[in-house]
Amino acid sequence: MRKLTIIGGGFAGLTAAITAAEAGTKVTLHEAHRTLGGRARTAEGTYLTNDGPHALYSGGPHWTWLKQRGLLGPLAPLPVAESLRLRFHRAGALRRTPPLGLLRQSLRTPEQAPVDQDFLSWATGLVGERAAREAAAYSAVALFHHDPGALSARFVQERLHRSAALPPEAHYVRGGWGQLIERMAARAWETGVRIETSSRVESLPLGEGPVVVATALPAAARLLDDPSLTWDSGRTVLFDLAVRTRKGDPFVISDLDAPGWVERFTAQDPSLAPAGQQLVQAQLPIGPGETKADGVAHAERLLDIGFPGWRERTVWRRESVSQGRTGAVDRPGTTWRDRPAVDRGDGVYLVGDQVAAPGVLSEVSFTSAVEAVSLALRSERHLDFGQGLDLKRA
């Protein structure tokens, strides 16, 4: 390939850059911010927070890809004692064990779930309405949506099945996802990728080879001047909290009464906060008519139940709303194949977590990035072959 331009230096953009460079392509990557990472950044400062709860699922294709290149790095294993501190908020109280109906539902494979029926209706017929609602609420940890029961049964079941898998598929990068991004950036440099940060691209560099747009979908729609580039996503409150350590605090509170997830990330990685302090990150999905205050109030109710004296122990907190930045959600009757296509034509390719690629969360970004590079390489080979035939005829 003559040249490949990548716009966006997050997980998807770096995956595309490394994949293309390893194939011998000359790659230039533009990132609008001064640092790489996108939503995979880890905040600088005293508390190493990710942009919302982050985990790496070992059952996905990117796990093997990262491992083969030595990019996984050290992971933060969860001590057995901490794993026993998983709690379920159910009927207004914290419980140590999940409902049997939820467990039964989580064992079903995604292939058993219909695409054209909503999750709540389908699961109700199998385990009853209450267990179906609780299973939907639990799945929100991997889809950040206020009403998972209204989504496609196939889509929700995949996330439920994998988030409840034993042994757990979720793993944590020691030091936050920023460490993973640093290793990917170093690999990109080693393979010859030219990385330009603080480089905002306002228009496509047409005529200079294929272009991979690895931005959030709304930004891609503006750059490509294509308002059709839309897809449903979640809207969630991100709540970050640092508290002084107290023995007995839970590792996780999964709210089965309403979608919400609170996790003490220093349980597996004490390096995320100073000694004697614990870092808690939560995501509380909110509906169209709800505000950040509603999500914060939800988080505080869970903390009141599970983290005694947390207000007096608080040394730092931060709240924000993430809208359209939590990955694609598929409505009944749709699958990942119905999302905006990777190949936009004329040598332009779209990658990210809301495009037409399979997987869960960051797996969508990874799969679409590899697919985009594969399509670009194939297209360039066909172009070179055609030019070669023209020269022979001449």
C-alpha positions as CSV (number, residue, x, y, z in Angstrom):
1,M,0.0,0.0,0.0
2,R,1.3,3.5,-0.8
3,K,0.1,5.2,2.4
4,L,-2.6,4.8,5.0
5,T,-3.9,7.7,7.1
6,I,-5.7,7.1,10.4
7,I,-7.7,9.7,12.1
8,G,-8.0,9.0,15.9
9,G,-5.5,7.6,18.3
10,G,-7.7,5.5,20.6
11,F,-7.7,1.8,21.0
12,A,-9.2,1.3,17.5
13,G,-6.9,3.7,15.8
14,L,-3.8,2.2,17.3
15,T,-5.0,-1.3,16.5
16,A,-5.4,-0.3,12.9
17,A,-2.0,1.5,12.8
18,I,-0.1,-1.5,14.2
19,T,-1.9,-4.0,11.9
20,A,-1.2,-1.9,8.8
21,A,2.4,-1.2,9.7
22,E,3.1,-4.9,10.4
23,A,1.9,-5.5,6.8
24,G,4.5,-3.1,5.5
25,T,2.3,-0.1,5.1
26,K,3.4,3.5,5.6
27,V,1.1,4.8,8.3
28,T,0.4,8.3,9.6
29,L,-1.9,8.6,12.7
30,H,-3.5,11.9,13.7
31,E,-4.8,12.4,17.2
32,A,-6.6,15.7,18.1
33,H,-5.7,15.6,21.7
34,R,-2.2,15.9,23.2
35,T,-2.3,12.3,24.4
36,L,-3.3,9.1,22.8
37,G,-6.0,6.7,24.1
38,G,-9.5,8.2,23.5
39,R,-11.8,6.6,26.0
40,A,-9.0,4.2,27.0
41,R,-7.0,7.0,28.6
42,T,-6.2,6.8,32.3
43,A,-6.3,10.1,34.0
44,E,-3.1,11.7,35.2
45,G,-2.7,12.6,38.9
46,T,-3.2,11.1,42.3
47,Y,-6.0,8.8,41.3
48,L,-5.6,6.6,38.2
49,T,-9.1,6.5,36.9
50,N,-10.3,5.2,33.6
51,D,-13.1,6.8,31.6
52,G,-15.7,4.6,33.3
53,P,-15.2,1.0,34.5
54,H,-12.8,-0.8,32.2
55,A,-12.0,-4.5,31.9
56,L,-10.4,-6.7,29.2
57,Y,-12.4,-9.8,28.3
58,S,-10.2,-12.8,27.7
59,G,-12.7,-14.5,25.5
60,G,-12.3,-12.0,22.7
61,P,-10.0,-11.9,19.7
62,H,-8.1,-8.8,20.9
63,W,-6.9,-10.7,23.9
64,T,-5.0,-13.2,21.7
65,W,-3.8,-10.3,19.4
66,L,-2.4,-8.3,22.3
67,K,-0.9,-11.4,24.0
68,Q,0.9,-12.4,20.8
69,R,2.6,-9.0,20.7
70,G,3.5,-8.8,24.3
71,L,1.1,-5.9,24.8
72,L,-1.1,-7.2,27.5
73,G,1.6,-6.4,30.1
74,P,1.1,-7.2,33.8
75,L,-2.5,-7.8,34.8
76,A,-4.0,-7.1,38.3
77,P,-5.4,-10.4,39.7
78,L,-8.3,-10.2,42.1
79,P,-7.5,-11.8,45.4
80,V,-9.8,-14.6,46.4
81,A,-10.8,-12.7,49.6
82,E,-11.9,-9.7,47.5
83,S,-13.8,-11.8,45.1
84,L,-16.0,-13.0,48.0
85,R,-17.0,-9.4,48.6
86,L,-19.2,-9.3,45.4
87,R,-22.6,-8.1,46.5
88,F,-26.0,-7.9,44.8
89,H,-28.5,-5.2,45.6
90,R,-31.9,-6.9,45.5
91,A,-35.3,-5.9,47.0
92,G,-33.6,-3.0,48.8
93,A,-30.9,-5.1,50.6
94,L,-27.4,-6.4,49.9
95,R,-27.0,-10.1,49.3
96,R,-24.0,-12.3,49.0
97,T,-25.4,-14.7,46.3
98,P,-27.1,-14.0,43.0
99,P,-30.7,-15.2,42.4
100,L,-30.9,-18.7,41.0
101,G,-33.0,-17.5,38.1
102,L,-30.2,-15.0,37.1
103,L,-27.6,-17.8,37.2
104,R,-29.8,-20.1,35.1
105,Q,-30.4,-17.4,32.5
106,S,-26.6,-16.5,32.3
107,L,-25.7,-20.1,31.3
108,R,-27.6,-19.8,28.1
109,T,-25.4,-19.1,25.1
110,P,-26.1,-16.1,22.8
111,E,-27.0,-18.4,20.0
112,Q,-30.0,-19.6,22.0
113,A,-31.5,-16.0,22.1
114,P,-33.6,-14.6,19.3
115,V,-32.6,-11.4,17.5
116,D,-36.1,-10.1,16.8
117,Q,-37.5,-10.3,20.4
118,D,-36.7,-8.1,23.3
119,F,-34.7,-9.6,26.1
120,L,-37.3,-9.1,28.9
121,S,-40.1,-10.9,27.0
122,W,-37.8,-13.8,25.9
123,A,-36.2,-14.3,29.3
124,T,-39.5,-14.0,31.2
125,G,-40.8,-17.0,29.3
126,L,-37.8,-19.0,30.6
127,V,-37.1,-17.9,34.2
128,G,-40.1,-15.6,35.1
129,E,-40.4,-11.8,35.0
130,R,-38.5,-11.0,38.2
131,A,-35.5,-13.1,37.3
132,A,-35.6,-11.7,33.8
133,R,-35.5,-8.2,35.1
134,E,-32.6,-9.0,37.4
135,A,-30.7,-10.6,34.6
136,A,-31.2,-7.6,32.4
137,A,-30.0,-5.3,35.2
138,Y,-26.9,-7.4,35.8
139,S,-26.0,-7.2,32.1
140,A,-25.8,-3.4,32.3
141,V,-22.2,-3.8,33.5
142,A,-21.3,-4.6,29.9
143,L,-23.7,-2.3,28.0
144,F,-24.3,0.9,30.0
145,H,-28.0,1.2,29.1
146,H,-30.9,2.2,31.4
147,D,-33.3,-0.4,30.0
148,P,-31.5,-3.6,28.8
149,G,-34.7,-5.6,28.8
150,A,-35.9,-3.5,25.8
151,L,-32.9,-4.4,23.7
152,S,-32.5,-7.4,21.4
153,A,-32.4,-10.7,23.3
154,R,-29.4,-11.9,21.3
155,F,-27.4,-8.7,22.1
156,V,-28.1,-8.7,25.8
157,Q,-27.6,-12.5,26.3
158,E,-24.1,-12.3,24.8
159,R,-23.2,-9.7,27.4
160,L,-24.9,-11.4,30.2
161,H,-23.3,-14.8,29.4
162,R,-19.8,-13.4,29.2
163,S,-20.0,-11.0,32.2
164,A,-21.2,-13.9,34.4
165,A,-18.8,-16.5,33.0
166,L,-16.8,-18.8,35.4
167,P,-13.9,-18.5,35.5
168,P,-14.3,-14.8,34.9
169,E,-13.5,-13.4,31.5
170,A,-13.0,-9.9,32.8
171,H,-9.3,-8.9,33.6
172,Y,-7.8,-5.7,34.7
173,V,-4.7,-3.9,33.3
174,R,-2.3,-3.0,36.1
175,G,-2.0,0.8,36.4
176,G,-5.1,1.4,34.3
177,W,-5.8,1.2,30.6
178,G,-3.4,4.0,29.9
179,Q,-0.6,1.5,30.4
180,L,-2.0,-0.7,27.6
181,I,-2.2,2.4,25.4
182,E,1.4,3.3,26.1
183,R,2.5,-0.2,25.1
184,M,0.5,-0.1,21.9
185,A,1.9,3.4,21.1
186,A,5.4,2.0,21.6
187,R,4.7,-0.9,19.3
188,A,3.3,1.5,16.7
189,W,6.5,3.6,16.8
190,E,8.6,0.4,16.5
191,T,6.8,-0.6,13.4
192,G,7.3,2.8,11.8
193,V,4.0,4.5,12.4
194,R,4.2,8.3,12.3
195,I,2.1,9.6,15.2
196,E,1.0,13.2,15.3
197,T,-0.7,14.4,18.5
198,S,-2.6,17.7,18.9
199,S,-3.4,17.2,15.2
200,R,-7.1,17.9,14.5
201,V,-8.2,16.8,11.0
202,E,-11.0,18.9,9.6
203,S,-11.3,17.3,6.2
204,L,-10.4,13.9,4.7
205,P,-7.0,13.8,3.0
206,L,-8.4,12.4,-0.2
207,G,-6.0,11.2,-3.0
208,E,-3.3,10.2,-0.5
209,G,-4.3,6.6,-0.1
210,P,-6.9,4.9,2.1
211,V,-8.2,6.7,5.2
212,V,-9.4,5.0,8.4
213,V,-11.7,7.2,10.6
214,A,-11.3,5.9,14.1
215,T,-13.3,8.6,16.0
216,A,-16.5,8.5,17.9
217,L,-19.5,8.1,15.6
218,P,-20.8,11.6,15.9
219,A,-17.4,13.0,15.1
220,A,-17.1,10.7,12.1
221,A,-20.5,11.8,10.9
222,R,-19.3,15.5,10.9
223,L,-16.0,14.6,9.3
224,L,-17.6,12.6,6.5
225,D,-20.6,15.0,6.3
226,D,-22.9,12.0,6.6
227,P,-25.8,12.4,9.0
228,S,-26.8,8.8,8.4
229,L,-23.9,7.7,10.6
230,T,-25.9,7.1,13.8
231,W,-26.6,4.2,16.1
232,D,-28.2,3.8,19.5
233,S,-25.9,4.0,22.5
234,G,-26.2,4.3,26.3
235,R,-26.3,7.3,28.5
236,T,-24.7,6.8,31.9
237,V,-23.4,8.7,34.9
238,L,-19.8,8.0,35.7
239,F,-19.1,8.4,39.4
240,D,-15.5,8.3,40.7
241,L,-14.8,8.3,44.4
242,A,-11.7,8.0,46.7
243,V,-12.3,7.0,50.3
244,R,-10.1,6.2,53.2
245,T,-9.8,2.4,53.6
246,R,-12.2,0.6,55.8
247,K,-12.0,-3.2,56.3
248,G,-15.0,-5.0,54.9
249,D,-16.0,-2.6,52.0
250,P,-17.4,-4.6,49.1
251,F,-15.5,-5.3,45.9
252,V,-18.6,-4.8,43.7
253,I,-22.2,-3.9,44.2
254,S,-24.4,-5.0,41.3
255,D,-27.8,-3.4,41.5
256,L,-30.5,-5.9,40.4
257,D,-33.4,-3.5,41.2
258,A,-32.2,-1.0,38.6
259,P,-29.2,-1.1,36.3
260,G,-26.1,0.1,38.1
261,W,-22.6,-1.1,39.0
262,V,-20.2,0.1,41.7
263,E,-16.7,-1.3,41.8
264,R,-13.8,-0.8,44.1
265,F,-10.9,-0.9,41.6
266,T,-8.1,-0.9,44.2
267,A,-9.4,-4.4,45.3
268,Q,-7.3,-5.8,42.4
269,D,-4.9,-2.9,41.8
270,P,-3.8,-0.9,44.9
271,S,-1.6,1.2,42.8
272,L,-4.6,3.2,41.5
273,A,-4.7,5.2,44.7
274,P,-2.4,6.3,47.5
275,A,-1.8,3.9,50.4
276,G,-4.6,3.9,52.9
277,Q,-7.2,5.0,50.3
278,Q,-9.5,3.1,48.0
279,L,-10.7,4.1,44.5
280,V,-14.3,3.4,43.6
281,Q,-15.7,3.8,40.1
282,A,-19.4,3.4,39.3
283,Q,-21.6,3.6,36.2
284,L,-25.3,4.3,36.7
285,P,-27.3,4.3,33.4
286,I,-29.9,7.1,33.1
287,G,-33.0,7.3,30.8
288,P,-33.9,10.1,28.4
289,G,-35.8,12.1,31.0
290,E,-33.2,11.7,33.8
291,T,-30.3,13.9,34.8
292,K,-26.9,13.6,36.2
293,A,-28.3,14.3,39.6
294,D,-30.5,11.2,39.3
295,G,-27.6,9.0,38.5
296,V,-25.5,10.5,41.3
297,A,-28.4,9.9,43.8
298,H,-28.5,6.3,42.6
299,A,-24.8,5.9,43.3
300,E,-25.1,7.5,46.7
301,R,-28.0,5.1,47.7
302,L,-25.8,2.1,46.9
303,L,-22.9,3.6,48.7
304,D,-25.0,4.2,51.8
305,I,-26.0,0.6,51.9
306,G,-22.6,-1.0,51.1
307,F,-19.9,1.5,52.2
308,P,-20.7,2.6,55.8
309,G,-19.4,6.1,56.6
310,W,-18.3,6.8,53.0
311,R,-19.2,10.5,53.2
312,E,-16.9,11.1,56.2
313,R,-14.2,9.0,54.5
314,T,-14.3,10.7,51.1
315,V,-11.1,12.5,50.1
316,W,-12.0,13.0,46.4
317,R,-14.9,12.6,44.0
318,R,-15.8,13.4,40.4
319,E,-19.0,13.0,38.4
320,S,-19.8,13.2,34.7
321,V,-22.3,12.0,32.1
322,S,-21.2,9.9,29.2
323,Q,-23.6,10.1,26.3
324,G,-23.2,8.2,23.0
325,R,-19.8,7.0,24.2
326,T,-20.6,3.7,25.7
327,G,-20.7,1.5,22.6
328,A,-23.5,0.4,20.3
329,V,-26.7,-1.2,21.6
330,D,-28.9,-3.3,19.3
331,R,-32.7,-3.0,19.3
332,P,-34.9,-6.0,18.6
333,G,-34.6,-7.0,14.9
334,T,-31.1,-5.7,14.5
335,T,-27.6,-7.1,14.9
336,W,-24.1,-5.7,14.6
337,R,-24.4,-6.2,10.8
338,D,-27.0,-3.5,10.6
339,R,-24.8,-0.8,12.2
340,P,-22.8,1.7,10.0
341,A,-20.6,-0.3,7.6
342,V,-16.8,-0.3,8.0
343,D,-16.3,0.3,4.2
344,R,-17.7,3.7,3.3
345,G,-16.4,3.6,-0.3
346,D,-13.8,5.6,-2.1
347,G,-11.0,4.3,0.2
348,V,-12.6,5.5,3.4
349,Y,-13.1,3.1,6.3
350,L,-14.9,3.6,9.6
351,V,-13.9,1.8,12.9
352,G,-14.9,2.1,16.5
353,D,-17.4,0.5,19.0
354,Q,-20.6,1.5,17.1
355,V,-19.9,0.1,13.7
356,A,-20.7,-3.2,11.9
357,A,-18.4,-5.6,13.7
358,P,-19.0,-8.4,16.3
359,G,-17.9,-8.5,19.9
360,V,-18.4,-6.9,23.3
361,L,-17.3,-3.4,24.1
362,S,-13.7,-2.8,23.0
363,E,-13.8,-6.0,20.9
364,V,-16.0,-4.2,18.4
365,S,-13.3,-1.5,18.1
366,F,-10.6,-4.1,17.6
367,T,-12.5,-6.2,15.1
368,S,-13.5,-3.3,13.0
369,A,-10.0,-1.9,13.0
370,V,-8.5,-5.2,11.7
371,E,-11.3,-5.5,9.1
372,A,-10.7,-2.0,7.9
373,V,-7.0,-2.6,7.3
374,S,-7.7,-5.9,5.6
375,L,-10.2,-4.3,3.2
376,A,-7.8,-1.4,2.5
377,L,-5.0,-3.8,1.7
378,R,-7.2,-5.8,-0.5
379,S,-8.5,-2.8,-2.3
380,E,-4.9,-1.5,-2.9
381,R,-3.8,-4.8,-4.3
382,H,-6.7,-4.9,-6.7
383,L,-5.9,-1.3,-7.7
384,D,-2.2,-2.1,-8.3
385,F,-3.2,-5.3,-10.3
386,G,-5.5,-3.2,-12.5
387,Q,-2.9,-0.6,-13.1
388,G,-0.4,-3.3,-14.0
389,L,-2.8,-4.7,-16.6
390,D,-3.3,-1.2,-18.1
391,L,0.5,-0.8,-18.4
392,K,0.8,-4.2,-20.1
393,R,-2.0,-3.3,-22.6
394,A,-0.3,0.0,-23.3
